[in-house]
Amino acid sequence: MKHCRPDPSYTAFVRQLLDRVGDKWTMLVMRELAEQRMRFTELLRSIDAISQRMLTRTLRELERDGLVTREVFAEVPPRVEYEVTPLGLTLLPHVRALADWAVEHRDEIEQHRDQYDDRADLAADSSAA
């Protein structure tokens, strides 16, 4: 089967999006917002160990990609709510499938990691001797 070289702009775009989806906070934010529309402070409290700065940055990036909407209410103090967009909802099943795969194969992956680490330890021991 003959393979075509993908367009570099396409691969760059895919890489950028995979970086976004695979970062430390994006899926946690998406998971929370998939359940319900939330205010910034609610999100901040619901995601353990995320800083205000990192939550702000993550939400801005998700909004830029069209995965989350931000609505500002003209109140005092101002109220801001975030919600997953229809486009964002189409991403969630794929992320859940990847998470399910990881859970299903966890024991096997950990076994491979242990075997690899044991081989690396043996190689280090033999080169030190």
C-alpha positions, 0 to 999 in steps of 0.5 A: 500500500502506497502512503502519501506524505500528509500536508505539513500544515495538517500534521501541525494542526493535529499535533497542536490539538493533541497537545491541547487535549493531552495536557494536564488540565484540559480534560479535567476542565472538560469533564467538569463542564460536561456535567453542567455549566459552571462559574469560574470559582466553582471550576477552581474548587472542583479541580484539585491542585489547579491554580487560578492562572492555569485554569484561566489559561486552559479556559482561554485555550478551550474557548479559542478552539471552540470547545468551551463558551464563556458568558459574562453577566452584567452584574456586580460583582460580574458573573462568568459561566463556562459551558462545553460547546456542541463541538466540545461534546463531540470530543468527549466520547473519544477522550472517554474511550482513551481513558477506558482503554487505559483503565482496561490495559492498566495491569498489562502496561504496568507489567511491561513498565516493570519488565522494562525497568528491571532490564534497565536496572540489570544493564546499569548494574552490569555496566557499573561492575 
